[in-house]
Amino acid sequence: ERVAYRPLRSAPRLVPLISAFGVSYFLQDFVRVAETFAHNSFYLTLPSIFKREFVLNEYTKVTVRAILIVGVCLAALAILYTFIHRTKVGSAIRCVSQNQTMSALLGIHVNKTITTTFFVGAAMGGVAGTMFAIQYGMINPYIGITIGNKAFTAAVFGGIGSIPGSMLGGVLLGIIESLSKAYISSQMADAIVFGVLIIVLLVRPAGILGKQTREKV
């Protein structure tokens, strides 16, 4: 944040986005080289844990791992929502996201608030990565590309800026993708997901739970 974002605060909006891509590729390749040098492979395999299953009926089984992942994700979202909407730091984050100049005039430390936001985002990313590793048993420096794209799609689908909307968007996209693979075509699943996203945005440009904001002049 200090090296690749803060110096670009006054730049056009596209410039920080390009810088973000550059930083992400640098970090991915840095970790890949470091892991290859240390372990002769950049793939990390986790031991198989939480394999116990609960049989609900002859067609349905639920693993302890699935219960753990859902529980941790719901808890993380609840903590994030409470932090953003029920604390002074969360209020500062929402204020800075709307108007940095006015936030500074109100006495909010803009740089510190943005740094805190990066820390919170990284922590949530760490939770997501850990749950992914528990589910699939193998990770590498590049898994974040696919997960990040789907997470961004879910946020847009549900409504940028809405935590419940992002959660709803992720669940709906997961259901659409699973049903598409099961009943239509696994190769067409991504195309169907993005097709549904386009339709939703045509009807509700702000997303399912997003709020349309009008610029005041």
Disulfide bonds with the S-S distance in Angstrom:
none
